[in-house]
Amino acid sequence: MSNIKIHSLADVQTDLIGDGTTIWQFSVILKQAKIGANCNINALTLIENDVVIGDNVTVKSGVQIWDGLRIEDNVFIGPNVTFTNDFTPRSKHRPPEFLRTTIKDHASIGANATILGGISIGEYALIGAGSVVTRDIPPHALVYGNPAKQHGWVCECGSKLEDFSCASCHLDFEIVNNKFIKKEI
């Protein structure tokens, strides 16, 4: 491990951490967790064993990442986002397998959102602060509310699209065969 910054008040048990990653104080990371390069793991976080975090991921303070989570590259997880991994939790009763939740490349999850286990959040999707996500979210979807519902589409830059066009970076998108794609120039 080179070029990795781990605060002296963090409890980091894994060696599976990519270059350029920073882990702040009061973070607990268990032995089998895998964390990619150039990540920023903020203070007061917990990352369990059966977790894979890609490159360039930001995990803000107050987030617990439980067994079964897969977080791909360039994902933003806002402060106090809550993940779940078991539909029928009971004290002192561990299920044979935890639910698998996947957060795809470039997705962003706003502060205090709750993400139920066993779902997938698509590439570039944007989850609004305080949302309760109970089902899969398609790529580029803008969702918010309780339960979270889709209220539009977002560009790769994060701006809300109007008529599938981005006023900020001037990209255009379309839906072809039920897939959200970038228009070819």
Contact map, one row per residue, 1 for C-alpha under 8 A:
11110000000000101110000000000000000000000000000000000000000000000000000000000000000000000000000000000000000000000000000000000000000000000000000000000000000000000000000000000000000000000
11110000000000000011000000000000000000000000000000000000000000000000000000000000000000000000000000000000000000000000000000000000000000000000000000000000000000000000000000000000000000000
11111000000000000011100000000000000000000000000000000000000000000000000000000000000000000000000000000000000000000000000000000000000000000000000000000000000000000000000000000000000000000
11111100000000001111110000000000000000000000000000000000000000000000000000000000000000000000000000000000000000000000000000000000000000000000000000000000000000000000000000000000000000000
00111110000000000001111000000000000000000000000000000000000000000000000000000000000000000000000000000000000000000000000000000000000000000000000000000000000000000000000000000000000000000
00011111010100000000011110000000000000000000000000000000000000000000000000000000000000000000000000000000000000000000000000000000000000000000000000000000000000000000000000000000000000000
00001111110000000000001110000000000000000000000000000000000000000000000000000000000000000000000000000000000000000000000000000000000000000000000000000000000000000000000000000000000000000
00000111110000000000000010000000000000000000000000000000000000000000000000000000000000000000000000000000000000000000000000000000000000000000000000000000000000000000000000000000000000000
00000011111000000000000111100000000000000000000000000000000000000000000000000000000000000000000000000000000000000000000000000000000000000000000000000000000000000000000000000000000000000
00000111111100000000001111110000000000000000000000000000000000000000000000000000000000000000000000000000000000000000000000000000000000000000000000000000000000000000000000000000000000000
00000000111110000000000001111000000000000000000000000000000000000000000000000000000000000000000000000000000000000000000000000000000000000000000000000000000000000000000000000000000000000
00000100011111000000000000111110000000000000000000000000000000000000000000000000000000000000000000000000000000000000000000000000000000000000000000000000000000000000000000000000000000000
00000000001111100000000000011110000000000000000000000000000000000000000000000000000000000000000000000000000000000000000000000000000000000000000000000000000000000000000000000000000000000
00000000000111111000000000001111110000000000000000000000000000000000000000000000000000000000000000000000000000000000000000000000000000000000000000000000000000000000000000000000000000000
10000000000011111000000000000010000000000000000000000000000000000000000000000000000000000000000000000000000000000000000000000000000000000000000000000000000000000000000000000000000000000
00000000000001111100000000000001111100000000000000000000000000000000000000000000000000000000000000000000000000000000000000000000000000000000000000000000000000000000000000000000000000000
10010000000001111110100000000000011110000000000000000000000000000000000000000000000000000000000000000000000000000000000000000000000000000000000000000000000000000000000000000000000000000
10010000000000011111100000000000001111100000000000000010000000000000000000000000000000000000000000000000000000000000000000000000000000000000000000000000000000000000000000000000000000000
11110000000000001111100000000000000111000000000000000000000000000000000000000000000000000000000000000000000000000000000000000000000000000000000000000000000000000000000000000000000000000
01111000000000000111110000000000000011100000000000000000000000000000000000000000000000000000000000000000000000000000000000000000000000000000000000000000000000000000000000000000000000000
00111000000000001111111000000000000111111000000000000000000000000000000000000000000000000000000000000000000000000000000000000000000000000000000000000000000000000000000000000000000000000
00011100000000000001111100000000000001111000000000000000000000000000000000000000000000000000000000000000000000000000000000000000000000000000000000000000000000000000000000000000000000000
00001110010000000000111110100000000000011110000000000000000000000000000000000000000000000000000000000000000000000000000000000000000000000000000000000000000000000000000000000000000000000
00000110110000000000011111100000000000001111000000000000000000000000000000000000000000000000000000000000000000000000000000000000000000000000000000000000000000000000000000000000000000000
00000111110000000000001111100000000000000111000000000000000000000000000000000000000000000000000000000000000000000000000000000000000000000000000000000000000000000000000000000000000000000
00000000111000000000000111110000000000000011100000000000000000000000000000000000000000000000000000000000000000000000000000000000000000000000000000000000000000000000000000000000000000000
00000000111100000000001111111000000000001111110000000000000000000000000000000000000000000000000000000000000000000000000000000000000000000000000000000000000000000000000000000000000000000
00000000011110000000000001111100000000000001111000000000000000000000000000000000000000000000000000000000000000000000000000000000000000000000000000000000000000000000000000000000000000000
00000000001111000000000000111110100000000000011110000000000000000000000000000000000000000000000000000000000000000000000000000000000000000000000000000000000000000000000000000000000000000
00000000000111000000000000011111100000000000001110000000000000000000000000000000000000000000000000000000000000000000000000000000000000000000000000000000000000000000000000000000000000000
00000000000111100000000000001111100000000000000010000000000000000000000000000000000000000000000000000000000000000000000000000000000000000000000000000000000000000000000000000000000000000
00000000000001010000000000000111110000000000000111100000000000000000000000000000000000000000000000000000000000000000000000000000000000000000000000000000000000000000000000000000000000000
00000000000001010000000000001111111000000000001111110000000000000000000000000000000000000000000000000000000000000000000000000000000000000000000000000000000000000000000000000000000000000
00000000000001011000000000000001111100000000000000111000000000000000000000000000000000000000000000000000000000000000000000000000000000000000000000000000000000000000000000000000000000000
00000000000000011100000000000000111110100000000000011110000000000000000000000000000000000000000000000000000000000000000000000000000000000000000000000000000000000000000000000000000000000
00000000000000011110100000000000011111100000000000001111100000000000000000000000000000000000000000000000000000000000000000000000000000000000000000000000000000000000000000000000000000000
00000000000000001111100000000000001111100000000000000111000000000000000000000000000000000000000000000000000000000000000000000000000000000000000000000000000000000000000000000000000000000
00000000000000000111110000000000000111110000000000000011100000000000000000000000000000000000000000000000000000000000000000000000000000000000000000000000000000000000000000000000000000000
00000000000000000101110000000000001111111000000000000011110000000000000000000000000000000000000000000000000000000000000000000000000000000000000000000000000000000000000000000000000000000
00000000000000000000111000000000000001111100000000000001111100000000000000000000000000000000000000000000000000000000000000000000000000000000000000000000000000000000000000000000000000000
00000000000000000000111100100000000000111110100000000000011110000000000000000000000000000000000000000000000000000000000000000000000000000000000000000000000000000000000000000000000000000
00000000000000000000001110100000000000011111100000000000011110000000000000000000000000000000000000000000000000000000000000000000000000000000000000000000000000000000000000000000000000000
00000000000000000000001111100000000000001111100000000000000111000000000000000000000000000000000000000000000000000000000000000000000000000000000000000000000000000000000000000000000000000
00000000000000000000000111110000000000000111110000000000000011100000000000000000000000000000000000000000000000000000000000000000000000000000000000000000000000000000000000000000000000000
00000000000000000000000001110000000000001111111000000000000111111000000000000000000000000000000000000000000000000000000000000000000000000000000000000000000000000000000000000000000000000
00000000000000000000000000111000000000000001111100000000000000111100000000000000000000000000000000000000000000000000000000000000000000000000000000000000000000000000000000000000000000000
00000000000000000000000000011100100000000000111110100000000000011100000000000000000000000000000000000000000000000000000000000000000000000000000000000000000000000000000000000000000000000
00000000000000000000000000001101100000000000011111100000000000001110000000000000000000000000000000000000000000000000000000000000000000000000000000000000000000000000000000000000000000000
00000000000000000000000000001111100000000000001111100000000000000110000000000000000000000000000000000000000000000000000000000000000000000000000000000000000000000000000000000000000000000
00000000000000000000000000000001100000000000000111110000000000000111100000000000000000000000000000000000000000000000000000000000000000000000000000000000000000000000000000000000000000000
00000000000000000000000000000001110000000000001111111000000000001111110000000000000000000000000000000000000000000000000000000000000000000000000000000000000000000000000000000000000000000
00000000000000000000000000000000111000000000000001111100000000000000111100000000000000000000000000000000000000000000000000000000000000000000000000000000000000000000000000000000000000000
00000000000000000000000000000000011100000000000000111110100000000000011110000000000000000000000000000000000000000000000000000000000000000000000000000000000000000000000000000000000000000
00000000000000000000000000000000001110000000000000011111100000000000001111000000000000000000000000000000000000000000000000000000000000000000000000000000000000000000000000000000000000000
00000000000000000100000000000000001111100000000000001111100000000000000111000000000000000000000000000000000000000000000000000000000000000000000000000000000000000000000000000000000000000
00000000000000000000000000000000000111110000000000000111110000000000000011100000000000000000000000000000000000000000000000000000000000000000000000000000000000000000000000000000000000000
00000000000000000000000000000000000101110000000000001111111000000000000111111000000000000000000000000000000000000000000000000000000000000000000000000000000000000000000000000000000000000
00000000000000000000000000000000000000111100000000000001111100000000000001111000000000000000000000000000000000000000000000000000000000000000000000000000000000000000000000000000000000000
00000000000000000000000000000000000000011100000000000000111110100000000000011110000000000000000000000000000000000000000000000000000000000000000000000000000000000000000000000000000000000
00000000000000000000000000000000000000011110100000000000011111100000000000001111000000000000000000000000000000000000000000000000000000000000000000000000000000000000000000000000000000000
00000000000000000000000000000000000000001111100000000000001111100000000000000111000000000000000000000000000000000000000000000000000000000000000000000000000000000000000000000000000000000
00000000000000000000000000000000000000000011100000000000000111110000000000000011100000000000000000000000000000000000000000000000000000000000000000000000000000000000000000000000000000000
00000000000000000000000000000000000000000001110000000000001111111000000000000011110000000000000000000000000000000000000000000000000000000000000000000000000000000000000000000000000000000
00000000000000000000000000000000000000000000111000000000000001111100000000000000111000000000000000000000000000000000000000000000000000000000000000000000000000000000000000000000000000000
00000000000000000000000000000000000000000000111100100000000000111110100000000000001000000000000000000000000000000000000000000000000000000000000000000000000000000000000000000000000000000
00000000000000000000000000000000000000000000011111100000000000011111100000000000001110000000000000000000000000000000000000000000000000000000000000000000000000000000000000000000000000000
00000000000000000000000000000000000000000000000111100000000000001111100000000000000010000000000001000000000000000000000000000000000000000000000000000000000000000000000000000000000000000
00000000000000000000000000000000000000000000000001100000000000000111110000000000000010000000000001111000000000000000000000000000000000000000000000000000000000000000000000000000000000000
00000000000000000000000000000000000000000000000001110000000000001111111000000000000000000000000000011110000000000000000000000000000000000000000000000000000000000000000000000000000000000
00000000000000000000000000000000000000000000000000111000000000000001111100000000000000000000000000011110000000000000000000000000000000000000000000000000000000000000000000000000000000000
00000000000000000000000000000000000000000000000000011100000000000000111110100000000000000000000000000111100000000000000000000000000000000000000000000000000000000000000000000000000000000
00000000000000000000000000000000000000000000000000011110100000000000011111100000000000000000000000000111110000000000000000000000000000000000000000000000000000000000000000000000000000000
00000000000000000000000000000000000000000000000000001111100000000000001111100000000000000000000000000001110000000000000000000000000000000000000000000000000000000000000000000000000000000
00000000000000000000000000000000000000000000000000000111110000000000000111110000000000000000000000000000111000000000000000000000000000000000000000000000000000000000000000000000000000000
00000000000000000000000000000000000000000000000000000001110000000000001111111000000000000000000000000011111100000000000000000000000000000000000000000000000000000000000000000000000000000
00000000000000000000000000000000000000000000000000000000111000000000000001111100000000000000000000000000011110000000000000000000000000000000000000000000000000000000000000000000000000000
00000000000000000000000000000000000000000000000000000000111100000000000000111110100000000000000000000000000111100000000000000000000000000000000000000000000000000000000000000000000000000
00000000000000000000000000000000000000000000000000000000001110000000000000011111100000000000000000000000000111110000000000000000000000000000000000000000000000000000000000000000000000000
00000000000000000000000000000000000000000000000000000000001111100000000000001111100000000000000000000000000001110000000000000000000000000000000000000000000000000000000000000000000000000
00000000000000000000000000000000000000000000000000000000000111100000000000000111110000000000000000000000000000111000000000000000000000000000000000000000000000000000000000000000000000000
00000000000000000000000000000000000000000000000000000000000001110000000000001111111000000000000000000000000011111110000000000000000000000000000000000000000000000000000000000000000000000
00000000000000000000000000000000000000000000000000000000000000110000000000000001111100000000000000000000000000011110000000000000000000000000000000000000000000000000000000000000000000000
00000000000000000000000000000000000000000000000000000000000000011100000000000000111110000000000000000000000000000111100000000000000000000000000000000000000000000000000000000000000000000
00000000000000000000000000000000000000000000000000000000000000000100000000000000011111100000000000000000000000000111100000000000000000000000000000000000000000000000000000000000000000000
00000000000000000000000000000000000000000000000000000000000000000111000000000000001111100000000001111000000000000001110000000000000000000000000000000000000000000000000000000000000000000
00000000000000000000000000000000000000000000000000000000000000000000000000000000000111111000001001100000000000000000100000000000000000000000000000000000000000000000000000000000000000000
00000000000000000000000000000000000000000000000000000000000000000000000000000000000111111000000000000000000000000000100000000000000000000000000000000000000000000000000000000000000000000
00000000000000000000000000000000000000000000000000000000000000000000000000000000000001111100000000000000000000000000000000000000000000000000000000000000000000000000000000000000000000000
00000000000000000000000000000000000000000000000000000000000000000000000000000000000001111110110000000000000000000000000000000000000000000000000000000000000000000000000000000000000000000
00000000000000000000000000000000000000000000000000000000000000000000000000000000000000011111110000000000000000000000000000000000000000000000000000000000000000000000000000000000000000000
00000000000000000000000000000000000000000000000000000000000000000000000000000000000000001111100000000000000000000000000000000000000000000000000000000000000000000000000000000000000000000
00000000000000000000000000000000000000000000000000000000000000000000000000000000000000000111110000000000000000000000000000000000000000000000000000000000000000000000000000000000000000000
00000000000000000000000000000000000000000000000000000000000000000000000000000000000000001111111000000000000000000000000000000000000000000000000000000000000000000000000000000000000000000
00000000000000000000000000000000000000000000000000000000000000000000000000000000000000001101111100000000000000000000000000000000000000000000000000000000000000000000000000000000000000000
00000000000000000000000000000000000000000000000000000000000000000000000000000000000001000000111111000000000000000000000000000000000000000000000000000000000000000000000000000000000000000
00000000000000000000000000000000000000000000000000000000000000000000000000000000000000000000011111000000000000000000000000000000000000000000000000000000000000000000000000000000000000000
00000000000000000000000000000000000000000000000000000000000000000000000000000000000000000000001111100000000000000000000000000000000000000000000000000000000000000000000000000000000000000
00000000000000000000000000000000000000000000000000000000000000000011000000000000000011000000001111110000000000000000000000000000000000000000000000000000000000000000000000000000000000000
00000000000000000000000000000000000000000000000000000000000000000001000000000000000011000000000011111000000000000000110000000000000000000000000000000000000000000000000000000000000000000
00000000000000000000000000000000000000000000000000000000000000000001110000000000000010000000000001111100000000000000111000000000000000000000000000000000000000000000000000000000000000000
00000000000000000000000000000000000000000000000000000000000000000001110000000000000010000000000000111110000000000000111100000000000000000000000000000000000000000000000000000000000000000
00000000000000000000000000000000000000000000000000000000000000000000111100000000000000000000000000011111000000000000011110000000000000000000000000000000000000000000000000000000000000000
00000000000000000000000000000000000000000000000000000000000000000000111100100000000000000000000000001111101000000000000111100000000000000000000000000000000000000000000000000000000000000
00000000000000000000000000000000000000000000000000000000000000000000001110100000000000000000000000000111111000000000000111110000000000000000000000000000000000000000000000000000000000000
00000000000000000000000000000000000000000000000000000000000000000000001111100000000000000000000000000011111000000000000001110000000000000000000000000000000000000000000000000000000000000
00000000000000000000000000000000000000000000000000000000000000000000000111110000000000000000000000000001111100000000000000111000000000000000000000000000000100000000000000000000000000000
00000000000000000000000000000000000000000000000000000000000000000000000001110000000000000000000000000011111110000000000011111100000000000000000000000000000000000000000000000000000000000
00000000000000000000000000000000000000000000000000000000000000000000000000111100000000000000000000000000011111000000000000011110000000000000000000000000000000000000000000000000000000000
00000000000000000000000000000000000000000000000000000000000000000000000000011100100000000000000000000000001111101000000000000111100000000000000000000000000000000000000000000000000000000
00000000000000000000000000000000000000000000000000000000000000000000000000001110100000000000000000000000000111111000000000000111111000000000000000000000000000000000000000000000000000000
00000000000000000000000000000000000000000000000000000000000000000000000000001111100000000000000000000000000011111000000000000001110000000000000000000000000000000000000000000000000000000
00000000000000000000000000000000000000000000000000000000000000000000000000000111110000000000000000000000000001111100000000000000111000000000000000000000000000000000000000000000000000000
00000000000000000000000000000000000000000000000000000000000000000000000000000001110000000000000000000000000011111110000000000011111110000000000000000000000000000000000000000000000000000
00000000000000000000000000000000000000000000000000000000000000000000000000000000111100000000000000000000000000011111000000000000011110000000000000000000000000000000000000000000000000000
00000000000000000000000000000000000000000000000000000000000000000000000000000000111100000000000000000000000000001111100000000000000111000000000000000000000000000000000000000000000000000
00000000000000000000000000000000000000000000000000000000000000000000000000000000001110000000000000000000000000000111111000000000000111100000000000000000000000000000000000000000000000000
00000000000000000000000000000000000000000000000000000000000000000000000000000000001111100000000000111000000000000011111000000000000000000000000000000000000000000000000000000000000000000
00000000000000000000000000000000000000000000000000000000000000000000000000000000000010000000000000111100000000000001111100000000000000000000000000000000000000000000000000000000000000000
00000000000000000000000000000000000000000000000000000000000000000000000000000000000000000000000000011100000000000001111110000000000001110000000000000000000000000000000000000000000000000
00000000000000000000000000000000000000000000000000000000000000000000000000000000000000000000000000001111000000000000011111000000000000111000000000000000000000000000000000000000000000000
00000000000000000000000000000000000000000000000000000000000000000000000000000000000000000000000000000111001000000000001111101000000000011110000000000000000000000000000000000000000000000
00000000000000000000000000000000000000000000000000000000000000000000000000000000000000000000000000000011101000000000000111111000000000011111100000000000000000000000000000000000000000000
00000000000000000000000000000000000000000000000000000000000000000000000000000000000000000000000000000011111000000000000011111000000000000111000000000000000000000000000000000000000000000
00000000000000000000000000000000000000000000000000000000000000000000000000000000000000000000000000000001111100000000000001111100000000000011100000000000011101000000000000000000000000000
00000000000000000000000000000000000000000000000000000000000000000000000000000000000000000000000000000000011100000000000011111110000000001111111000000000010000000000000000000000000000000
00000000000000000000000000000000000000000000000000000000000000000000000000000000000000000000000000000000001111000000000000011111000000000001111000000000010001000000000000000000000000000
00000000000000000000000000000000000000000000000000000000000000000000000000000000000000000000000000000000000111001000000000001111101000000000011100000000000000000000000000000000000000000
00000000000000000000000000000000000000000000000000000000000000000000000000000000000000000000000000000000000011101000000000000111111000000000011110000000000000000000000000000000000000000
00000000000000000000000000000000000000000000000000000000000000000000000000000000000000000000000000000000000011111000000000000011111000000000000100000000000000000000000000000000000000000
00000000000000000000000000000000000000000000000000000000000000000000000000000000000000000000000000000000000001111100000000000001111100000000000111000000000000000000000000000000000000000
00000000000000000000000000000000000000000000000000000000000000000000000000000000000000000000000000000000000001011100000000000011111110000000001111110000000000000000000000000000000000000
00000000000000000000000000000000000000000000000000000000000000000000000000000000000000000000000000000000000000001111000000000000011111000000000111110000000000000000000000000000000000000
00000000000000000000000000000000000000000000000000000000000000000000000000000000000000000000000000000000000000001111000000000000001111110000000001110000000000000000000000000000000000000
00000000000000000000000000000000000000000000000000000000000000000000000000000000000000000000000000000000000000000011001000000000000111110000000000110000000000000000000000000000000000000
00000000000000000000000000000000000000000000000000000000000000000000000000000000000000000000000000000000000000000001001100000000000011111000000000000000000000000000000000000000000000000
00000000000000000000000000000000000000000000000000000000000000000000000000000000000000000000000000000000000000000000001111000000000011111100000000000000000000000000000000000000000000000
00000000000000000000000000000000000000000000000000000000000000000000000000000000000000000000000000000000000000000000000111001000000000111110101000000000000000000000000000000000000000000
00000000000000000000000000000000000000000000000000000000000000000000000000000000000000000000000000000000000000000000000011101000000000011111100000000000000000000000000000000000000000000
00000000000000000000000000000000000000000000000000000000000000000000000000000000000000000000000000000000000000000000000011111000000000001111100000000000000000000000000000000000000100000
00000000000000000000000000000000000000000000000000000000000000000000000000000000000000000000000000000000000000000000000001111100000000000111110000000000111100000000000000000000000100000
00000000000000000000000000000000000000000000000000000000000000000000000000000000000000000000000000000000000000000000000001011100000000001111111000000111110000000000000000000000000000000
00000000000000000000000000000000000000000000000000000000000000000000000000000000000000000000000000000000000000000000000000001111000000000001111100000111110000010000000000000000000000000
00000000000000000000000000000000000000000000000000000000000000000000000000000000000000000000000000000000000000000000000000001111001000001000111110011111000000000000000000000000000000000
00000000000000000000000000000000000000000000000000000000000000000000000000000000000000000000000000000000000000000000000000000011111100000000011111111110000000000000000000000000000000000
00000000000000000000000000000000000000000000000000000000000000000000000000000000000000000000000000000000000000000000000000000001011100000000001111111000000000000000000000000000000000000
00000000000000000000000000000000000000000000000000000000000000000000000000000000000000000000000000000000000000000000000000000000011110000000000111111000000000000000000000000000000000000
00000000000000000000000000000000000000000000000000000000000000000000000000000000000000000000000000000000000000000000000000000000001111000000000111111000000000000000000000000000000000000
00000000000000000000000000000000000000000000000000000000000000000000000000000000000000000000000000000000000000000000000000000000001111000000001111111100000000000000000000000000000000000
00000000000000000000000000000000000000000000000000000000000000000000000000000000000000000000000000000000000000000000000000000000000000000000001111111110000000000000000000000000000000000
00000000000000000000000000000000000000000000000000000000000000000000000000000000000000000000000000000000000000000000000000000000000000000000111100011111000000000000000000000000000000000
00000000000000000000000000000000000000000000000000000000000000000000000000000000000000000000000000000000000000000000000000000000000000000000111100001111100000000000000000000000000000000
00000000000000000000000000000000000000000000000000000000000000000000000000000000000000000000000000000000000000000000000000000000000000000000111000000111110000011000000000000000000000000
00000000000000000000000000000000000000000000000000000000000000000000000000000000000000000000000000000000000000000000000000000000000000000001110000000011111000011001000000000000000000000
00000000000000000000000000000000000000000000000000000000000000000000000000000000000000000000000000000000000000000000000000011100000000000001110000000001111111111000000000000000000000000
00000000000000000000000000000000000000000000000000000000000000000000000000000000000000000000000000000000000000000000000000010000000000000001000000000000111111111000010000100000000000000
00000000000000000000000000000000000000000000000000000000000000000000000000000000000000000000000000000000010000000000000000010000000000000001000000000000011111100000000000000000000000000
00000000000000000000000000000000000000000000000000000000000000000000000000000000000000000000000000000000000000000000000000000000000000000000000000000000011111100000000110000000000000000
00000000000000000000000000000000000000000000000000000000000000000000000000000000000000000000000000000000000000000000000000010100000000000000000000000000011111110000000000000000000000000
00000000000000000000000000000000000000000000000000000000000000000000000000000000000000000000000000000000000000000000000000000000000000000000000000000000011111111000011100000000000000000
00000000000000000000000000000000000000000000000000000000000000000000000000000000000000000000000000000000000000000000000000000000000000000000010000000001111001111100010000000000000000000
00000000000000000000000000000000000000000000000000000000000000000000000000000000000000000000000000000000000000000000000000000000000000000000000000000001111000111111111000000000000000000
00000000000000000000000000000000000000000000000000000000000000000000000000000000000000000000000000000000000000000000000000000000000000000000000000000000000000011111111000000000000000000
00000000000000000000000000000000000000000000000000000000000000000000000000000000000000000000000000000000000000000000000000000000000000000000000000000000000000001111100000000000000000000
00000000000000000000000000000000000000000000000000000000000000000000000000000000000000000000000000000000000000000000000000000000000000000000000000000000100000001111110000011100000000000
00000000000000000000000000000000000000000000000000000000000000000000000000000000000000000000000000000000000000000000000000000000000000000000000000000000000000001111111001111000000000000
00000000000000000000000000000000000000000000000000000000000000000000000000000000000000000000000000000000000000000000000000000000000000000000000000000000001000111101111111110000000000000
00000000000000000000000000000000000000000000000000000000000000000000000000000000000000000000000000000000000000000000000000000000000000000000000000000000000000101100111111100000000000000
00000000000000000000000000000000000000000000000000000000000000000000000000000000000000000000000000000000000000000000000000000000000000000000000000000000000010100000011111000000000000000
00000000000000000000000000000000000000000000000000000000000000000000000000000000000000000000000000000000000000000000000000000000000000000000000000000000000010000000011111100000000000000
00000000000000000000000000000000000000000000000000000000000000000000000000000000000000000000000000000000000000000000000000000000000000000000000000000000000000000000111111110000000000000
00000000000000000000000000000000000000000000000000000000000000000000000000000000000000000000000000000000000000000000000000000000000000000000000000000000001000000000111011111000000001100
00000000000000000000000000000000000000000000000000000000000000000000000000000000000000000000000000000000000000000000000000000000000000000000000000000000000000000001110001111100000001100
00000000000000000000000000000000000000000000000000000000000000000000000000000000000000000000000000000000000000000000000000000000000000000000000000000000000000000001100000111110000111100
00000000000000000000000000000000000000000000000000000000000000000000000000000000000000000000000000000000000000000000000000000000000000000000000000000000000000000001000000011111000111100
00000000000000000000000000000000000000000000000000000000000000000000000000000000000000000000000000000000000000000000000000000000000000000000000000000000000000000000000000001111111110000
00000000000000000000000000000000000000000000000000000000000000000000000000000000000000000000000000000000000000000000000000000000000000000000000000000000000000000000000000000111111110000
00000000000000000000000000000000000000000000000000000000000000000000000000000000000000000000000000000000000000000000000000000000000000000000000000000000000000000000000000000011111000000
00000000000000000000000000000000000000000000000000000000000000000000000000000000000000000000000000000000000000000000000000000000000000000000000000000000000000000000000000000011111100000
00000000000000000000000000000000000000000000000000000000000000000000000000000000000000000000000000000000000000000000000000000000000000000000000000000000000000000000000000000011111110000
00000000000000000000000000000000000000000000000000000000000000000000000000000000000000000000000000000000000000000000000000000000000000000011000000000000000000000000000000001111011111000
00000000000000000000000000000000000000000000000000000000000000000000000000000000000000000000000000000000000000000000000000000000000000000000000000000000000000000000000000001111001111100
00000000000000000000000000000000000000000000000000000000000000000000000000000000000000000000000000000000000000000000000000000000000000000000000000000000000000000000000000111100000111110
00000000000000000000000000000000000000000000000000000000000000000000000000000000000000000000000000000000000000000000000000000000000000000000000000000000000000000000000000111100000011111
00000000000000000000000000000000000000000000000000000000000000000000000000000000000000000000000000000000000000000000000000000000000000000000000000000000000000000000000000000000000001111
00000000000000000000000000000000000000000000000000000000000000000000000000000000000000000000000000000000000000000000000000000000000000000000000000000000000000000000000000000000000000111
